[in-house]
Structure formats: structure tokens, C-alpha cells
Amino acid sequence: MAPSDVPTPRPPLALEIRTGDPREADADVLVVTVPVAADGATSLPAPLAALDAALDGDLAAHLALGRVGRPGAATREIPTRERVAVPRVLLHGRPEGGGADAARLAGAELGRALAPLGARRVAWVGGAEDAPDVADALLTGLASGAHRAWSEARDDDRPAGVEQVTWWTDAAAAERLAGPLRRAAATHDAVAWARDLVDAPANRMTPDDLARAAEAMGREVGLEVAVYDEAWIDAHGLGALAAVGRGSAHPPRLVVLRTPEDAVPADAPTLAWVGKGVTFDSGGLSLKGRDAMPPMKGDMAGAAAVLGATRAVAQERPDVRLVSVVACVENMPDGAAYRPSDVVRASDGTAIEIVSTDAEGRLALADALRHAASFAPDATIDVATLTGGAVAALGRGTAAAAFGDDAGWMAQVRDAARASGERVWPMPRYEAYRTALASRVADLKNGGVKEGSAGVAAVFLERFAPRPWVHLDVAGMGAVETRTGTWNPGATGYGVRLLAEVARDVATRGVRAEGRGMEGETGTEGVPKDG
């Protein structure tokens, strides 16, 4: 990537669904996936008898050894010695009865096994003919496990990733699996782009770079795009967002991507997605420690998730009207930077006392949420790497902390999380969190507490969010340092599949808001508010 470039979507994962004899496959490797029972037993499906015969019984013989699919031995390589067209077969096991979650993990192990082989073209006998959701999960896992993180190294000699998958099956299964497999491939392309955005170094991903990447993507997929600069932000009173960017040589941007009015039915529900795009967070004058700072190039993982999901939904075209708002800003400590003790005004006039300039994400989101409210959405989700409190509560690479003001909308988001395999865990918004934001000189403070910080941040955002609303704190999910689940080290693209699944569900069933707050909470959670 040249210094003036911004990450553009990678070439799409080419997917072909074929019927017939996989012995004819033209690929670098033929993957044969077989179910593995709880006791470790495996058997060769009857349709593969001809392939096994061509390989002189090697498939059945290796399965009889009982090692395929065990931890640390998910695959077994068999050279074909020109007995079939492909040079090697990779036997691959997936847990039987484990559902989509287990299939995603099995697919990721396969992707990792393919990487050192340099296999660009993969033929696959997938073993999921009667389970479209399992086929979707297998392909999703493979794409994630084979993902090569963005690199600018001159000596980057890693093997190329998987570029083409040909899924071999029978005619009846091909019809069942075509939709889920194609959707999984397209969603993977959006996830891979989101991962590249997060992995890019901060000097290649300034607020303007992120805005330009979003604009290029939006125009490519046929969305209406608006990119607002610092003059517009100041003129329209987005004082919270402007304050965060004041200390940076790279001024802030506000990006809005919208589904064209004539692209969906007039009565289609409107979804608003809002992403935190802090392209680097030094902490401002409340400077972060040395070790905490390098990962802060990924403080825009929420924005990347929103942009990736926006791309996926725009290409899939479910009957939803999408409004995606991304606040792009860099938090730096020069002489113009905002200070602890300053009071700034958000676009709705709310006066905010600055207690910590390292609680900047909620300030940027406050103005972005109010801008999203101007489109009168039927439901809203914001995504942000917001607090260390979410990591302390749930760990890294486990689940996002989810806060919401409506039980029905929260349930709908949780259903989508289960379907996508991107977990969320609902968290409370207690009245004590609101008390922690009380200010003597303004309407509220921007934080300043350690205990319960994720909940305090959530109730801060609630003041600005249009109902019904869910806030996803993805601080522990945007990137991982070691192999975690289906992810290799680096950015995860977490949230893209989840948001895309939300859009599909809303297109089918509408927004299922109930007009009441979360069970067990106290205060005014169930009381509707303006906006």
C-alpha cells in the first residue's frame, strides 16, 4: 500500500458450486470434510466411494486411523500421485451435531491448514448437503482462518490466501446451498475489508483516509454518500466531535451513507448504524501509557464494522433503508487540544464537562448519534471500542458488551448475534451510572470513573441516541493478539456479520421493539424520550 492509498476491498472470494464427480476438480487441493462423532468415530459418506476407489482406499484408510478431526489434527494431507486431477487431498473433520458454531471453528482450522500449502484454488466436498447453515459456517470459518493480515513489509513472503472455492455437491443440495454459500462469500469480502481498515497503521488511516475509503465504497455499491469536513462540523454545532479533533493535524470528518429512496419499498424500515472512527487515540492531554498506545490505531474498529456491514447489506439489498453515520477523528495532545475541565457543547445543545480527554469516543458518538436521529430511524445500533470496563467484564475475543433501552430490540440483536456467531452479552444501565455523570458546571460529565465504566459510558450515549437503541462496546473484540476462535492475530472484523444479520432479520420481520426497558434495571429506562 503506497502512502497515499487507502485500503480498498480485496478481490472478491470467487465461489462456484459444481455438481458431478470431484475427481475432475481443477484446483490446488481437494478438501473432503467428514462429520466426526462425539467418540471420535468417522466414516466416509457413500457419494465419495468413487473418489476413494480412485485413491486406492486412502481416504477410508486414513479415517480408520481415527485421527481426523481431533484437537490439533483437524486435517490430514494425502498426496494423490496423479490418481486424480488435484495434487493433494486434505481430509478434514467437523464435529457432528455441533451446529454452526462448531462448523465455523472447524472451517477456521481448515483455513489455517491451507495457508502454508499456498493453496489459492480450493475444491471442496463439504459434507453439509442437508444443513445450509452449516455450509455457510464452514465457508465463513475457512475464509476467516485463511485471512492474511494487511502488511507493508518488503520481505512479506507468506503464501497467498485462498482466492477461489469450488463447492462440489449433488444437484438437489446445490439448490439448497447456493444462497447461503454465496451470501457467506460476499459477507466475507466485507469482513476482510473491515479487517484491513483496522490493521492499517495510523499514518495510513487518518480521519480523512477513513472518510475517503468509506466514500469510495459507498459510491461503488450505489449508496448516497456525504462527507462533511471540519468547517461543516463547526458550522452545524457538532462541538463534541470538533473538540476531540482539535489537537490533531488531521481534522475530523463525519461520513453519512444512505440507501437511495427508490432502492427499497416506501414502507421499508429505517436502520441507523453509528460507528466510532477514532483513527488513533493517544488519550489526548490525559495521555495513555506507553504500552497502551500502539493498539490504539484500532480504535476505529466500530467504524470499520459499520462500514463493512454497510457494504455487505448494500450488495445483498434486503428491504431495509440504511443510514450509516461514522465519526472519523484523531485524538492528539498539541497546544490546541481540549483540556480536562473544559466544557463543550454537543449538537443538541448539551453542555459536557470534560473530565478526561481519554473518554473521547463517547463525545464523537454523541454528535454522530444526534445526526443519525435526524433521519428518524426505526431502530439504532452504535458500535464502538469504548471502554476497558467491557474488557474487564467479558475478556478479549469473547463477546461484546451490549446495552439497550428496549427489551424487544435487544432481543432481536441477540438473536442476530447467535445466528452470526458474533456473541453479545446484555449489560444493565443502573441509575447509579447516571449519578456518576452528574456535573456542577454542565449537564453531564464525560466520565472519570473506573468502576462500572462500560455502563457509565452507555448511559452517557443513551442521552443522545434515538429509541430503540443498542450500544455495542466492542473494546475486547476489534483485534486479538493470538489465535482466538476463528480469528488469526490482528483485526477481527467483528460486528460485520452481526449487523448484516440484523438487517436481514429486520427486512423479514420488522423492528420488534417493545417500548420497555431491560428487566431488572432501575431508573427511567422504560420511559420514551424525545428523538
ROSE-909190 format. One record per residue (C-alpha): residue in one letter; x, y, z. Coordinates in steps of 0.05 Angstrom, whole numbers, plus 32768, in hexadecimal, padded with zeros to 4 digits. Layout:
N
ATOM|A|X|Y|Z
...
//
This chain:
531
ATOM|M|8000|8000|8000
ATOM|A|801E|8042|7FEB
ATOM|P|801D|807B|801E
ATOM|S|7FE6|80A0|7FF7
ATOM|D|7FBA|8062|7FF1
ATOM|V|7F80|804D|801D
ATOM|P|7F6C|8004|8025
ATOM|T|7F3E|7FF0|7FEC
ATOM|P|7F16|7FB0|7FEE
ATOM|R|7F3E|7F72|7FDB
ATOM|P|7F2B|7F4A|7F9E
ATOM|P|7EEB|7F24|7FAF
ATOM|L|7EF0|7EDC|7FC5
ATOM|A|7EDC|7EB7|7F86
ATOM|L|7EA7|7E82|7F95
ATOM|E|7E8E|7E4D|7F65
ATOM|I|7E5C|7E16|7F75
ATOM|R|7E67|7DD8|7F4A
ATOM|T|7E42|7D96|7F43
ATOM|G|7E62|7D56|7F29
ATOM|D|7EA1|7D30|7F39
ATOM|P|7ED4|7D55|7F65
ATOM|R|7F0B|7D29|7F47
ATOM|E|7F08|7D5B|7F0D
ATOM|A|7F15|7D97|7F39
ATOM|D|7F49|7DC8|7F20
ATOM|A|7F66|7DE5|7F60
ATOM|D|7FA4|7DE8|7F8B
ATOM|V|7F84|7DBC|7FC0
ATOM|L|7F44|7D94|7FC9
ATOM|V|7F27|7D99|800E
ATOM|V|7EFB|7D5F|8026
ATOM|T|7ED5|7D71|8065
ATOM|V|7EB7|7D38|808E
ATOM|P|7E8D|7D3B|80CD
ATOM|V|7EB0|7D24|810D
ATOM|A|7E85|7D04|8143
ATOM|A|7E8D|7D15|818D
ATOM|D|7EB6|7CD6|8197
ATOM|G|7EE5|7CE9|815E
ATOM|A|7EC8|7CB7|812C
ATOM|T|7EC7|7CCB|80E3
ATOM|S|7EAC|7CAA|80A4
ATOM|L|7EB1|7CBA|805B
ATOM|P|7E6F|7CD2|803C
ATOM|A|7E55|7CA4|8006
ATOM|P|7E5A|7CD8|7FCE
ATOM|L|7EA6|7CD9|7FD8
ATOM|A|7EAF|7C8F|7FCA
ATOM|A|7EC5|7C9B|7F82
ATOM|L|7EF9|7CCF|7F99
ATOM|D|7F12|7C9F|7FCE
ATOM|A|7F18|7C67|7F9B
ATOM|A|7F40|7C94|7F6C
ATOM|L|7F6F|7CA1|7FA7
ATOM|D|7F77|7C56|7FB5
ATOM|G|7F4F|7C5B|7FF6
ATOM|D|7F7D|7C90|8015
ATOM|L|7F43|7CBA|802F
ATOM|A|7F23|7C81|8055
ATOM|A|7F67|7C69|806E
ATOM|H|7F79|7CAD|808B
ATOM|L|7F34|7CB4|80AB
ATOM|A|7F3D|7C6F|80CA
ATOM|L|7F79|7C89|80F0
ATOM|G|7F49|7CB4|8118
ATOM|R|7F72|7CF4|8118
ATOM|V|7F4C|7D22|80E9
ATOM|G|7F25|7D57|810E
ATOM|R|7F47|7D50|8151
ATOM|P|7F64|7D8E|8172
ATOM|G|7FA5|7D9F|8150
ATOM|A|7F96|7D6F|8117
ATOM|A|7F5A|7D8D|80F5
ATOM|T|7F76|7D7C|80B0
ATOM|R|7FA0|7D46|8090
ATOM|E|7FC5|7D50|804E
ATOM|I|7FC5|7D18|801A
ATOM|P|7FEF|7D1F|7FDB
ATOM|T|7FC8|7D06|7F9F
ATOM|R|8004|7CF3|7F73
ATOM|E|7FDD|7D05|7F34
ATOM|R|7FA6|7CD3|7F43
ATOM|V|7F74|7D0D|7F3F
ATOM|A|7F7C|7D52|7F21
ATOM|V|7F8D|7D78|7F61
ATOM|P|7FD4|7D6F|7F7E
ATOM|R|7FBC|7D64|7FC6
ATOM|V|7F7F|7D54|7FEF
ATOM|L|7F74|7D72|8034
ATOM|L|7F48|7D48|8061
ATOM|H|7F25|7D75|8091
ATOM|G|7EF7|7D67|80CC
ATOM|R|7EBF|7D8F|80EA
ATOM|P|7E9B|7D7D|812B
ATOM|E|7E59|7D5A|811C
ATOM|G|7E1D|7D7B|813C
ATOM|G|7E45|7DB8|8152
ATOM|G|7E1D|7DE8|8128
ATOM|A|7E35|7E27|8106
ATOM|D|7E64|7E3D|813E
ATOM|A|7E8C|7DFC|813B
ATOM|A|7E8C|7DFE|80EF
ATOM|R|7EA9|7E45|80EF
ATOM|L|7EE2|7E2E|811C
ATOM|A|7EEE|7DF0|80F1
ATOM|G|7EEE|7E1C|80B3
ATOM|A|7F21|7E4B|80D3
ATOM|E|7F50|7E10|80E3
ATOM|L|7F4A|7DFB|809A
ATOM|G|7F5B|7E42|8083
ATOM|R|7F99|7E42|80AF
ATOM|A|7FAE|7DFE|8093
ATOM|L|7FA6|7E17|804C
ATOM|A|7FD1|7E56|8057
ATOM|P|8016|7E34|8059
ATOM|L|8003|7E0B|801C
ATOM|G|7FFD|7E4A|7FF3
ATOM|A|7FBA|7E30|7FD9
ATOM|R|7F97|7E68|7FB3
ATOM|R|7F64|7E3C|7F91
ATOM|V|7F3D|7E0C|7FBE
ATOM|A|7F0C|7DD7|7FA8
ATOM|W|7EE0|7DC1|7FE2
ATOM|V|7EB2|7D86|7FEF
ATOM|G|7E92|7DA7|802B
ATOM|G|7E6A|7D71|804F
ATOM|A|7E31|7DA1|805E
ATOM|E|7DFE|7D91|8028
ATOM|D|7DC2|7D91|8057
ATOM|A|7DD8|7DCC|8082
ATOM|P|7DDE|7E10|805E
ATOM|D|7DEF|7E33|809F
ATOM|V|7E2A|7E03|80AA
ATOM|A|7E42|7E0D|8063
ATOM|D|7E3F|7E59|806E
ATOM|A|7E66|7E51|80AF
ATOM|L|7E9B|7E24|8090
ATOM|L|7EA9|7E55|8059
ATOM|T|7EA8|7E90|8089
ATOM|G|7EDA|7E6D|80B6
ATOM|L|7F08|7E59|807D
ATOM|A|7F0A|7EA1|8063
ATOM|S|7F19|7EBB|80A9
ATOM|G|7F4E|7E87|80B9
ATOM|A|7F71|7E92|8076
ATOM|H|7F70|7EDE|807C
ATOM|R|7FB4|7EFF|8073
ATOM|A|7FBA|7F3F|809B
ATOM|W|7FCD|7F80|8078
ATOM|S|8019|7F89|8072
ATOM|E|8048|7FBC|8053
ATOM|A|8087|7F93|805F
ATOM|R|80B5|7F8E|8023
ATOM|D|80C9|7F47|8036
ATOM|D|8082|7F2E|8041
ATOM|D|8089|7EE9|8023
ATOM|R|804B|7EC9|8041
ATOM|P|8025|7E9C|8012
ATOM|A|7FEA|7EBC|7FEE
ATOM|G|7FA6|7EB2|800D
ATOM|V|7F6B|7E8B|7FF2
ATOM|E|7F4F|7EAE|7FB5
ATOM|Q|7F1D|7E7C|7F99
ATOM|V|7EF1|7E46|7FB7
ATOM|T|7ECB|7E13|7F8D
ATOM|W|7E97|7DEE|7FB5
ATOM|W|7E87|7DAA|7F98
ATOM|T|7E43|7D8B|7FA8
ATOM|D|7E06|7D6B|7F89
ATOM|A|7DD1|7D91|7F62
ATOM|A|7D9D|7D91|7F9A
ATOM|A|7DCE|7DAA|7FCE
ATOM|A|7DEA|7DDE|7F9E
ATOM|E|7DA6|7E00|7F9D
ATOM|R|7DA1|7E01|7FE9
ATOM|L|7DE8|7E19|7FF5
ATOM|A|7DF1|7E4C|7FBE
ATOM|G|7DD1|7E87|7FE3
ATOM|P|7DF4|7E7C|8027
ATOM|L|7E38|7E6F|8007
ATOM|R|7E36|7EAC|7FDA
ATOM|R|7E1F|7ED7|8014
ATOM|A|7E58|7EBC|803F
ATOM|A|7E8B|7ECC|8009
ATOM|A|7E71|7F13|7FFE
ATOM|T|7E6F|7F20|8049
ATOM|H|7EB6|7F07|8050
ATOM|D|7ECC|7F3A|801D
ATOM|A|7EAF|7F71|8048
ATOM|V|7ECE|7F54|8087
ATOM|A|7F13|7F50|8066
ATOM|W|7F0E|7F99|8052
ATOM|A|7EFA|7FAD|8098
ATOM|R|7F36|7F86|80B3
ATOM|D|7F64|7FAB|8083
ATOM|L|7F4A|7FEE|809A
ATOM|V|7F59|7FDE|80E2
ATOM|D|7F9D|7FBE|80D4
ATOM|A|7FB6|7FFA|80AC
ATOM|P|7FE8|8024|80D3
ATOM|A|7FD1|8067|80ED
ATOM|N|7FFA|808F|80BB
ATOM|R|7FD5|806A|8083
ATOM|M|7F91|8072|80A5
ATOM|T|7F85|80BA|80B8
ATOM|P|7F3E|80D5|80C0
ATOM|D|7F40|80ED|8078
ATOM|D|7F5B|80A9|8060
ATOM|L|7F22|8084|8084
ATOM|A|7EEF|80B4|8067
ATOM|R|7F0B|80AC|8021
ATOM|A|7F0A|8060|8027
ATOM|A|7EC1|8064|803E
ATOM|E|7EAF|8093|8006
ATOM|A|7ECF|8067|7FD1
ATOM|M|7EAC|8029|7FEB
ATOM|G|7E69|804C|7FF0
ATOM|R|7E6B|8065|7FA8
ATOM|E|7E82|8020|7F90
ATOM|V|7E45|7FFD|7FAE
ATOM|G|7E12|8033|7F9A
ATOM|L|7E07|8058|7FDC
ATOM|E|7DFC|80A2|7FE5
ATOM|V|7E3B|80BE|8006
ATOM|A|7E49|80FE|802C
ATOM|V|7E8C|810F|804B
ATOM|Y|7E8B|814C|8078
ATOM|D|7ECC|8171|8088
ATOM|E|7EE2|8198|80C5
ATOM|A|7EC2|81D9|80AC
ATOM|W|7E7E|81B7|80A5
ATOM|I|7E87|8195|80E9
ATOM|D|7E95|81D9|810A
ATOM|A|7E5E|81FD|80E5
ATOM|H|7E2A|81C9|80F9
ATOM|G|7E3D|81C9|8142
ATOM|L|7E5B|8184|8149
ATOM|G|7E86|819F|8182
ATOM|A|7E94|815C|81A4
ATOM|L|7EB1|813C|8165
ATOM|A|7ED6|817C|8154
ATOM|A|7EF6|817F|8199
ATOM|V|7F13|8139|8193
ATOM|G|7F35|814B|8152
ATOM|R|7F50|818E|8167
ATOM|G|7F95|8175|817A
ATOM|S|7FA3|814F|813A
ATOM|A|7FC3|8166|80F9
ATOM|H|7F8E|813A|80D7
ATOM|P|7F49|815B|80DF
ATOM|P|7F0A|8132|80EB
ATOM|R|7ED7|811A|80B9
ATOM|L|7E8F|8103|80BF
ATOM|V|7E7A|80D0|808B
ATOM|V|7E32|80BF|807A
ATOM|L|7E20|8085|804C
ATOM|R|7DD7|807C|8039
ATOM|T|7DAD|804C|8011
ATOM|P|7D8E|8072|7FD7
ATOM|E|7D44|8080|7FE1
ATOM|D|7D2F|805A|7FA3
ATOM|A|7D5A|801C|7FB3
ATOM|V|7D2A|7FFF|7FE6
ATOM|P|7CDE|7FFF|7FF0
ATOM|A|7CC1|803F|800E
ATOM|D|7CAC|801A|804D
ATOM|A|7CEF|7FF9|8059
ATOM|P|7D0A|8002|80A0
ATOM|T|7D43|8032|80AB
ATOM|L|7D80|801A|80D1
ATOM|A|7DB6|8049|80EB
ATOM|W|7DFC|802F|80F7
ATOM|V|7E2E|805C|8119
ATOM|G|7E78|804D|811E
ATOM|K|7EB1|8069|8148
ATOM|G|7EEA|8079|8118
ATOM|V|7F22|8092|8145
ATOM|T|7F5B|8082|8116
ATOM|F|7F8F|808B|814D
ATOM|D|7F84|8098|8196
ATOM|S|7FBF|80B3|81BD
ATOM|G|7F91|80C4|81F6
ATOM|G|7F9A|810E|81E7
ATOM|L|7FB4|8136|8222
ATOM|S|7F9D|80FD|824E
ATOM|L|7FD5|80D7|822D
ATOM|K|7FD4|808B|822A
ATOM|G|800E|8062|8243
ATOM|R|8044|804A|8214
ATOM|D|802C|8002|820E
ATOM|A|7FE3|8015|8206
ATOM|M|7FEF|8042|81CB
ATOM|P|8005|8017|818F
ATOM|P|7FC3|7FF0|818B
ATOM|M|7F9E|8032|8186
ATOM|K|7FA3|8032|813A
ATOM|G|7F69|8001|8141
ATOM|D|7F3C|8031|8167
ATOM|M|7F13|8038|8128
ATOM|A|7EFE|7FEF|8127
ATOM|G|7EB6|8003|8134
ATOM|A|7EB6|802F|80F6
ATOM|A|7ED6|7FF7|80CE
ATOM|A|7E9F|7FC7|80E4
ATOM|V|7E69|7FF9|80D0
ATOM|L|7E8A|8006|808D
ATOM|G|7E96|7FBC|807E
ATOM|A|7E4E|7FAB|8090
ATOM|T|7E35|7FE5|8067
ATOM|R|7E5A|7FCA|802B
ATOM|A|7E3F|7F83|8036
ATOM|V|7DF7|7F9B|803D
ATOM|A|7DFB|7FCA|8002
ATOM|Q|7E11|7F90|7FD6
ATOM|E|7DDE|7F5F|7FF2
ATOM|R|7DA5|7F92|7FEE
ATOM|P|7D73|7F7C|8024
ATOM|D|7D36|7FA8|802B
ATOM|V|7D52|7FD8|805F
ATOM|R|7D64|8021|8059
ATOM|L|7DA9|8029|8076
ATOM|V|7DC9|8068|8093
ATOM|S|7E11|805E|80A9
ATOM|V|7E34|8096|80CE
ATOM|V|7E7E|8093|80DD
ATOM|A|7EA3|80C6|8107
ATOM|C|7EEC|80C8|80EF
ATOM|V|7F1C|80EB|811E
ATOM|E|7F62|80E7|813C
ATOM|N|7F6F|80F6|8185
ATOM|M|7FB2|8118|818E
ATOM|P|7FD2|8147|81C3
ATOM|D|7FEC|8186|81A2
ATOM|G|7FE5|81CE|81BA
ATOM|A|7F9F|81D4|819D
ATOM|A|7F86|8194|81BD
ATOM|Y|7F49|8195|81EA
ATOM|R|7F58|8190|8234
ATOM|P|7F3C|816F|8272
ATOM|S|7F0D|81A3|8292
ATOM|D|7EF7|81BE|824E
ATOM|V|7EAC|81C1|823F
ATOM|V|7E97|81B1|81F8
ATOM|R|7E52|81B0|81D8
ATOM|A|7E36|8177|81AF
ATOM|S|7E0B|8185|8173
ATOM|D|7DCA|8181|819C
ATOM|G|7DE4|81B6|81CC
ATOM|T|7DF8|8187|8204
ATOM|A|7E31|81A4|822C
ATOM|I|7E66|8170|823C
ATOM|E|7E9C|8179|8271
ATOM|I|7EDD|8158|825B
ATOM|V|7EFA|812F|8294
ATOM|S|7F27|8104|8269
ATOM|T|7F3D|8111|8221
ATOM|D|7F47|80C5|821D
ATOM|A|7EFC|80BD|8220
ATOM|E|7EF8|80D9|81D9
ATOM|G|7ED1|80A3|81B5
ATOM|R|7E90|80B3|81D7
ATOM|L|7E97|80FC|81C4
ATOM|A|7E9F|80EC|817B
ATOM|L|7E65|80BB|817F
ATOM|A|7E38|80ED|81A1
ATOM|D|7E38|811B|8165
ATOM|A|7E35|80E0|8134
ATOM|L|7DF9|80C2|8159
ATOM|R|7DD4|8105|8157
ATOM|H|7DE2|810A|810D
ATOM|A|7DC7|80C4|8103
ATOM|A|7D88|80D8|812A
ATOM|S|7D79|810D|80F5
ATOM|F|7D67|80D4|80C5
ATOM|A|7D31|80BA|80F4
ATOM|P|7D4A|8072|80F5
ATOM|D|7D1D|803A|810C
ATOM|A|7D58|801D|8133
ATOM|T|7DA0|802E|8141
ATOM|I|7DE1|8009|8151
ATOM|D|7E23|8029|8161
ATOM|V|7E64|8002|8160
ATOM|A|7EA2|801B|8185
ATOM|T|7EE2|8004|81A5
ATOM|L|7ECE|802E|81E1
ATOM|T|7EE6|8017|8225
ATOM|G|7F18|7FEB|8249
ATOM|G|7EDE|7FDB|8277
ATOM|A|7EBF|7FB0|8241
ATOM|V|7F00|7F89|823A
ATOM|A|7F05|7F81|8286
ATOM|A|7EBE|7F66|8289
ATOM|L|7EBE|7F37|824E
ATOM|G|7F06|7F2C|8238
ATOM|R|7F25|7F30|81F3
ATOM|G|7F0A|7F0C|81B7
ATOM|T|7ECD|7EF3|81DD
ATOM|A|7E91|7F20|81D5
ATOM|A|7E7E|7F69|81CD
ATOM|A|7E5D|7F8D|8207
ATOM|A|7E16|7FA0|81F0
ATOM|F|7DED|7FD7|8210
ATOM|G|7DA7|7FE9|81F9
ATOM|D|7D6A|8012|820A
ATOM|D|7D36|7FE1|81EF
ATOM|A|7D2F|7F97|8201
ATOM|G|7D12|7F83|81BE
ATOM|W|7D48|7FA5|8194
ATOM|M|7D7E|7F87|81C1
ATOM|A|7D5F|7F42|81B8
ATOM|Q|7D5F|7F4C|816D
ATOM|V|7DA9|7F5F|816D
ATOM|R|7DB9|7F23|8199
ATOM|D|7D95|7EF5|8169
ATOM|A|7DBF|7F11|8130
ATOM|A|7DFE|7F08|815A
ATOM|R|7DEE|7EBE|8163
ATOM|A|7DE0|7EB4|8119
ATOM|S|7E20|7ED7|8105
ATOM|G|7E4D|7EB7|813A
ATOM|E|7E63|7EFD|8152
ATOM|R|7E4F|7EFB|819B
ATOM|V|7E33|7F34|81C5
ATOM|W|7E23|7F35|820F
ATOM|P|7DED|7F64|822A
ATOM|M|7E03|7F94|8260
ATOM|P|7DDA|7FC1|828F
ATOM|R|7DD2|800C|8291
ATOM|Y|7DC8|801B|82DA
ATOM|E|7DB5|805E|82F7
ATOM|A|7DF7|8061|831C
ATOM|Y|7E1A|8066|82D9
ATOM|R|7DF3|80A6|82C9
ATOM|T|7E05|80C2|830D
ATOM|A|7E4E|80B8|82FC
ATOM|L|7E46|80E8|82C2
ATOM|A|7E29|8121|82EB
ATOM|S|7E4E|8163|82E1
ATOM|R|7E4D|81A4|8309
ATOM|V|7E5F|81CE|82CC
ATOM|A|7E3D|81AB|8291
ATOM|D|7E04|817C|8280
ATOM|L|7E31|813F|828A
ATOM|K|7E79|8129|828D
ATOM|N|7E9B|80FD|8259
ATOM|G|7EB0|80C8|828B
ATOM|G|7EE8|80C8|82BD
ATOM|V|7ED8|8086|82E1
ATOM|K|7EFA|8042|82DD
ATOM|E|7EC7|8016|82FF
ATOM|G|7E8C|8008|82D1
ATOM|S|7EAB|8030|8299
ATOM|A|7E89|800A|8262
ATOM|G|7E44|8018|8280
ATOM|V|7E55|8061|828E
ATOM|A|7E6A|806A|8245
ATOM|A|7E2A|8048|822D
ATOM|V|7DFB|8075|8255
ATOM|F|7E23|80B1|823B
ATOM|L|7E14|809B|81F3
ATOM|E|7DCB|808B|8204
ATOM|R|7DBF|80D5|820D
ATOM|F|7DCD|80E1|81C3
ATOM|A|7DB3|80A1|81A3
ATOM|P|7D70|809B|817F
ATOM|R|7D44|8064|819B
ATOM|P|7D45|8028|8197
ATOM|W|7D90|8023|819C
ATOM|V|7DC6|7FF0|81AA
ATOM|H|7E0E|8003|81BA
ATOM|L|7E44|7FCE|81AC
ATOM|D|7E85|7FDA|81D2
ATOM|V|7EB6|7FB1|81A9
ATOM|A|7EF5|7FC6|81CE
ATOM|G|7F0A|7F7D|81D7
ATOM|M|7EF4|7F66|8192
ATOM|G|7F13|7F93|815D
ATOM|A|7F56|7F6F|815C
ATOM|V|7F79|7F34|817C
ATOM|E|7FC2|7F28|818C
ATOM|T|7FC0|7EDC|8185
ATOM|R|7F95|7EAA|8160
ATOM|T|7F51|7EB0|817E
ATOM|G|7F15|7E88|8164
ATOM|T|7F13|7E92|8119
ATOM|W|7F42|7ECE|811A
ATOM|N|7F8C|7ED2|810E
ATOM|P|7FB5|7F09|8130
ATOM|G|7FA0|7F4E|811A
ATOM|A|7F5E|7F6E|810B
ATOM|T|7F20|7F43|810F
ATOM|G|7EEB|7F68|80E8
ATOM|Y|7EBC|7F5A|8122
ATOM|G|7E77|7F78|8118
ATOM|V|7E72|7F74|80CD
ATOM|R|7E4E|7F31|80CC
ATOM|L|7E24|7F44|8109
ATOM|L|7E0B|7F85|80EB
ATOM|A|7DFE|7F65|80A7
ATOM|E|7DD4|7F2F|80CA
ATOM|V|7DAD|7F66|80EF
ATOM|A|7D9D|7F86|80AC
ATOM|R|7D84|7F44|808F
ATOM|D|7D59|7F37|80CC
ATOM|V|7D3B|7F7D|80CC
ATOM|A|7D2C|7F77|8081
ATOM|T|7D06|7F36|808F
ATOM|R|7CE4|7F45|80D2
ATOM|G|7CEA|7F8F|80DD
ATOM|V|7D03|7FB1|811C
ATOM|R|7CE9|7F8C|8159
ATOM|A|7CEE|7FC4|818C
ATOM|E|7CC2|7FBD|81CA
ATOM|G|7CC6|8004|81E6
ATOM|R|7CE0|7FEB|8229
ATOM|G|7D25|7FE9|8248
ATOM|M|7D4F|7FAE|825D
ATOM|E|7D36|7F80|8294
ATOM|G|7D55|7F8E|82D8
ATOM|E|7D6D|7FD4|82CA
ATOM|T|7D5B|8011|82F2
ATOM|G|7D4E|8059|82E1
ATOM|T|7D2E|8073|82A1
ATOM|E|7D44|803D|8270
ATOM|G|7CFD|802E|8259
ATOM|V|7CE7|8076|8250
ATOM|P|7CE6|808E|8207
ATOM|K|7D0D|80CD|81FB
ATOM|D|7D10|8100|81C3
ATOM|G|7D36|80EF|8184
//
